């Protein structure tokens, strides 16, 4: 990763990930995964679907200040709650990562870079790794897991698969 010119780290909001992204040796762009943020938003405002939708719409429109102000207004009107206070703290901790991927536009020469979540990556991890490695009653040695992972990855690229077997036979 240290050789990549542009690196995007997508996070669930854990502080250690944003700290890694900002480290001098990596200089990655940090992006908060909006799925995780929206989940926290729903937990903080249960039963208020219209407000949740409006808040997410503001983020999509690039209006994070208005989003933040609306949450603070909600706290003033309804009073402080632990979940809402936690959400505001989470938002503050991840403020620079809300539109992190958009910071890549000028670096990569794109008109638009839109990445707000890691769903595609997480689904691939689920399909390739988790369903096999996390089956009921399964345990793996490190070497066994690495060998199985190699086979699973080869399965998804037929050219590599054929080259692998030619190499093994010769």
Order of alpha helices (4+ residues) and beta strands (2+ residues): beta-alpha-beta-alpha-alpha-alpha-alpha-alpha-alpha-alpha-alpha
